């Protein structure tokens, strides 16, 4: 059995699907389908864990290709908050559920949630414009 610590998780062991070999720098290991392995680990974390640890949260974030700062922007936090969640292992329940949903949507091939979040995060960075309304015989509308 191989203790797969390269995932950043302490509890992942491989029964097979890897090859040990010697390199000029010492013993090495090759994982046969690392992408498939990571997808399965992510799915198990997203669907079967009651509460994510900080390391598990970080695993899902990295599998989504998100930096701490980008994820923080999505939720209106700062990058330091995300770093603390991952380091201390106390992830807010809403962040835990949200990252699971995003991961499952993305791995299912439906990035719609991600696209919506991106649009909202981009809108947060825009200046608030003035909203001017006018009353017309047909009712209220946004003024031109």
C-alpha beads as a LAMMPS data file, in Angstrom:
LAMMPS data file: protein, C-alpha beads

144 atoms
143 bonds

1 atom types
1 bond types

-500.0 500.0 xlo xhi
-500.0 500.0 ylo yhi
-500.0 500.0 zlo zhi

Masses

1 110.0

Atoms # bond

1 1 1 0.000 0.000 0.000
2 1 1 1.192 3.485 -0.822
3 1 1 0.446 6.456 1.442
4 1 1 -0.484 9.127 -1.135
5 1 1 0.575 12.241 0.752
6 1 1 1.124 14.230 -2.459
7 1 1 -2.624 14.935 -2.466
8 1 1 -2.193 17.090 0.636
9 1 1 -4.487 14.726 2.524
10 1 1 -3.232 12.480 5.328
11 1 1 -5.800 9.717 4.965
12 1 1 -5.355 8.631 1.313
13 1 1 -3.789 5.232 0.652
14 1 1 -3.485 3.420 -2.700
15 1 1 -3.867 -0.353 -2.952
16 1 1 -2.625 -0.322 -6.553
17 1 1 -2.449 1.995 -9.568
18 1 1 1.075 3.158 -8.831
19 1 1 4.612 2.072 -9.670
20 1 1 7.671 2.493 -7.520
21 1 1 10.991 3.112 -9.270
22 1 1 14.477 4.412 -8.623
23 1 1 15.515 7.864 -9.783
24 1 1 18.877 9.617 -9.572
25 1 1 17.444 11.354 -6.476
26 1 1 16.183 8.227 -4.711
27 1 1 12.956 6.246 -4.703
28 1 1 10.115 7.601 -6.820
29 1 1 6.467 6.759 -7.413
30 1 1 4.337 7.163 -10.537
31 1 1 0.558 7.316 -10.230
32 1 1 -1.169 5.733 -13.208
33 1 1 -4.261 7.917 -13.559
34 1 1 -3.623 10.821 -11.192
35 1 1 -6.373 12.936 -12.768
36 1 1 -8.952 10.173 -12.343
37 1 1 -7.734 9.510 -8.806
38 1 1 -8.096 13.188 -7.873
39 1 1 -11.564 13.331 -9.421
40 1 1 -12.662 10.327 -7.335
41 1 1 -11.128 11.754 -4.149
42 1 1 -12.932 15.050 -4.822
43 1 1 -16.262 13.325 -5.436
44 1 1 -15.957 11.306 -2.223
45 1 1 -15.083 14.432 -0.235
46 1 1 -17.936 16.418 -1.798
47 1 1 -20.606 13.771 -1.300
48 1 1 -19.672 11.619 1.691
49 1 1 -17.794 13.699 4.266
50 1 1 -20.008 15.272 6.944
51 1 1 -17.666 18.250 7.478
52 1 1 -14.592 19.146 5.423
53 1 1 -11.259 19.632 7.145
54 1 1 -9.079 22.560 6.108
55 1 1 -6.892 20.216 4.034
56 1 1 -9.945 18.744 2.276
57 1 1 -11.298 22.217 1.570
58 1 1 -7.882 23.178 0.088
59 1 1 -7.879 19.981 -2.015
60 1 1 -11.245 20.871 -3.588
61 1 1 -10.205 24.516 -4.117
62 1 1 -7.028 23.453 -5.892
63 1 1 -8.877 20.884 -7.989
64 1 1 -11.154 23.727 -9.106
65 1 1 -8.063 25.711 -10.095
66 1 1 -8.905 28.557 -7.720
67 1 1 -6.496 30.667 -5.718
68 1 1 -7.334 31.630 -2.159
69 1 1 -7.792 35.237 -3.244
70 1 1 -10.171 34.385 -6.115
71 1 1 -12.275 32.147 -3.914
72 1 1 -12.346 34.857 -1.252
73 1 1 -13.485 37.416 -3.851
74 1 1 -16.369 35.151 -4.832
75 1 1 -17.666 35.193 -1.272
76 1 1 -16.767 38.704 -0.226
77 1 1 -13.933 37.661 2.114
78 1 1 -10.220 38.351 1.944
79 1 1 -7.593 35.758 1.007
80 1 1 -6.319 35.651 4.580
81 1 1 -9.693 34.306 5.746
82 1 1 -9.515 31.408 3.297
83 1 1 -5.906 30.734 4.318
84 1 1 -6.968 30.560 7.969
85 1 1 -9.842 28.183 7.200
86 1 1 -7.428 25.864 5.448
87 1 1 -4.724 26.145 8.112
88 1 1 -6.897 25.886 11.210
89 1 1 -9.461 23.509 9.737
90 1 1 -12.485 25.573 10.756
91 1 1 -14.327 26.143 7.509
92 1 1 -17.649 28.036 7.789
93 1 1 -20.562 25.737 7.014
94 1 1 -21.705 27.886 4.072
95 1 1 -18.224 27.808 2.503
96 1 1 -18.072 24.038 3.041
97 1 1 -21.392 23.481 1.268
98 1 1 -20.680 26.002 -1.451
99 1 1 -17.322 24.554 -2.496
100 1 1 -18.874 21.064 -2.620
101 1 1 -21.650 22.315 -4.921
102 1 1 -19.192 24.110 -7.192
103 1 1 -16.935 21.052 -7.371
104 1 1 -19.805 18.676 -8.187
105 1 1 -21.207 21.043 -10.839
106 1 1 -17.842 21.496 -12.502
107 1 1 -16.952 17.791 -12.524
108 1 1 -20.397 17.001 -13.960
109 1 1 -19.511 19.227 -16.912
110 1 1 -21.983 21.963 -16.023
111 1 1 -20.073 25.115 -15.113
112 1 1 -23.214 27.264 -14.805
113 1 1 -22.815 27.913 -11.066
114 1 1 -19.193 28.930 -11.615
115 1 1 -20.196 31.300 -14.416
116 1 1 -22.870 32.919 -12.269
117 1 1 -20.453 33.377 -9.373
118 1 1 -17.837 34.877 -11.708
119 1 1 -20.377 37.388 -13.018
120 1 1 -21.442 38.363 -9.512
121 1 1 -17.829 38.701 -8.340
122 1 1 -17.054 40.883 -11.367
123 1 1 -20.111 43.017 -10.639
124 1 1 -18.884 43.541 -7.082
125 1 1 -15.735 45.173 -8.432
126 1 1 -17.628 47.611 -10.638
127 1 1 -18.495 51.051 -9.390
128 1 1 -22.030 51.478 -8.260
129 1 1 -23.772 53.462 -10.906
130 1 1 -26.673 55.735 -10.332
131 1 1 -30.046 54.104 -10.884
132 1 1 -32.532 56.632 -12.175
133 1 1 -36.164 55.689 -12.612
134 1 1 -39.018 57.551 -14.212
135 1 1 -42.740 57.146 -14.087
136 1 1 -44.526 56.735 -17.387
137 1 1 -48.150 56.170 -18.314
138 1 1 -47.290 52.431 -18.438
139 1 1 -45.672 52.409 -14.974
140 1 1 -42.166 52.842 -13.630
141 1 1 -39.100 52.107 -15.718
142 1 1 -35.379 52.681 -15.703
143 1 1 -34.654 56.114 -17.176
144 1 1 -32.407 56.241 -20.208

Bonds

1 1 1 2
2 1 2 3
3 1 3 4
4 1 4 5
5 1 5 6
6 1 6 7
7 1 7 8
8 1 8 9
9 1 9 10
10 1 10 11
11 1 11 12
12 1 12 13
13 1 13 14
14 1 14 15
15 1 15 16
16 1 16 17
17 1 17 18
18 1 18 19
19 1 19 20
20 1 20 21
21 1 21 22
22 1 22 23
23 1 23 24
24 1 24 25
25 1 25 26
26 1 26 27
27 1 27 28
28 1 28 29
29 1 29 30
30 1 30 31
31 1 31 32
32 1 32 33
33 1 33 34
34 1 34 35
35 1 35 36
36 1 36 37
37 1 37 38
38 1 38 39
39 1 39 40
40 1 40 41
41 1 41 42
42 1 42 43
43 1 43 44
44 1 44 45
45 1 45 46
46 1 46 47
47 1 47 48
48 1 48 49
49 1 49 50
50 1 50 51
51 1 51 52
52 1 52 53
53 1 53 54
54 1 54 55
55 1 55 56
56 1 56 57
57 1 57 58
58 1 58 59
59 1 59 60
60 1 60 61
61 1 61 62
62 1 62 63
63 1 63 64
64 1 64 65
65 1 65 66
66 1 66 67
67 1 67 68
68 1 68 69
69 1 69 70
70 1 70 71
71 1 71 72
72 1 72 73
73 1 73 74
74 1 74 75
75 1 75 76
76 1 76 77
77 1 77 78
78 1 78 79
79 1 79 80
80 1 80 81
81 1 81 82
82 1 82 83
83 1 83 84
84 1 84 85
85 1 85 86
86 1 86 87
87 1 87 88
88 1 88 89
89 1 89 90
90 1 90 91
91 1 91 92
92 1 92 93
93 1 93 94
94 1 94 95
95 1 95 96
96 1 96 97
97 1 97 98
98 1 98 99
99 1 99 100
100 1 100 101
101 1 101 102
102 1 102 103
103 1 103 104
104 1 104 105
105 1 105 106
106 1 106 107
107 1 107 108
108 1 108 109
109 1 109 110
110 1 110 111
111 1 111 112
112 1 112 113
113 1 113 114
114 1 114 115
115 1 115 116
116 1 116 117
117 1 117 118
118 1 118 119
119 1 119 120
120 1 120 121
121 1 121 122
122 1 122 123
123 1 123 124
124 1 124 125
125 1 125 126
126 1 126 127
127 1 127 128
128 1 128 129
129 1 129 130
130 1 130 131
131 1 131 132
132 1 132 133
133 1 133 134
134 1 134 135
135 1 135 136
136 1 136 137
137 1 137 138
138 1 138 139
139 1 139 140
140 1 140 141
141 1 141 142
142 1 142 143
143 1 143 144
